[in-house]
Amino acid sequence: MNTRDLAYFSSLVELRNFTVVASRFNVSQPTITVAIQRLENEFGAPLVQRDRAHNKLTITRAGILLYQRAQRILKDLDLAHSEVSRANQSTIQFGMPPIIGTMWFPLIAGQLFSKGLLNYTQTLEVGSDQLLKELESGNIDVALLGSVRPLHEENLDITLLASHPFKAVVSKEHPLADAGHISFEQLARDNFITMTGKFVHPQALKAYSEYAGFKPNVVYSTPTLSLIKGLVRANLGVSLLVDDAVQPSDDVVALTLDDPLPERFNMSLVVRKAFLPNKIQQEFISTLFALKQTVA
């Protein structure tokens, strides 16, 4: 069976048009037709039904089943191409969200530097949701990810390194600044400043506000942690941040939340199960494990 035929068929299921599929792959329309016929002969079942009178294409039940399997086959094939092409490279394709890069990665960077590993590292800094996709597609090999609940993914090896609570962050002029601890509903009338939707903090904000029974008035979102704390310090709003994000030098107040929610900032070391690291890559991964003792 030709995997290109599966690619043609998958696109046909998605686009429902032979001409458009042919154009996507820069081949003739008969090429697509013959590919579908080969697959139908291979599996002994009709995969598509064409109503030429009404210019309509229907995918049969057998076709839907094959499409579902083909998606996994094509994904694994793309991953194999990516991994094999980099098999002899010493580079480490590494990902982490900026907040981990700001708060916790510097704690381990010295060890990586002394071992000469940073010279081999190519780092992608984006939100954890995007990094998860990059891992699954093979574009990166290892990542430090943040999540509000412990991660569970079938194709990934996941090690929880640390789990930290979220805290409400307010200015020193805020009426609750001296409270020490509060329930989240006490912030219902406040403006909120939060991280953009690509990060885990908005997920935590959603969970806390739903539990408290109000919709937060988000007046500003940014991927920059220092900007959030600066705006809170200026008393322009409040925020919800992981506890380690707030230091005495920030000149803001972090309040403990009494709400009994399971959401926390979980930092995990994540590697694809199929990834076979070379000596340098394995040393990099092993060094990252030291964060478990450093930030737990």
Sequence and secondary structure as in RCSB ss.txt:
>XXXX:A:sequence
MNTRDLAYFSSLVELRNFTVVASRFNVSQPTITVAIQRLENEFGAPLVQRDRAHNKLTITRAGILLYQRAQRILK
DLDLAHSEVSRANQSTIQFGMPPIIGTMWFPLIAGQLFSKGLLNYTQTLEVGSDQLLKELESGNIDVALLGSVRP
LHEENLDITLLASHPFKAVVSKEHPLADAGHISFEQLARDNFITMTGKFVHPQALKAYSEYAGFKPNVVYSTPTL
SLIKGLVRANLGVSLLVDDAVQPSDDVVALTLDDPLPERFNMSLVVRKAFLPNKIQQEFISTLFALKQTVA
>XXXX:A:secstr
  HHHHHHHHHHHHH  HHHHHHHHT  HHHHHHHHHHHHHHHTS  EEEETTTTEEEE HHHHHHHHHHHHHHH
HHHHHHHHHHTTT   EEEE  HHHHHHTHHHHHHHHHHTT GGGEEEE   HHHHHHHHHHTS SEEEEEESS 
   TTEEEEEEEEE EEEEE TTSTTTT SEE GGGGTTSEEEE  TTSSHHHHHHHHHHHHT   EEEEE S H
HHHHHHHHTTS BEEEEGGG  GGG  EEEEE       EEEEEEEETT    HHHHHHHHHHTTHHHHH 
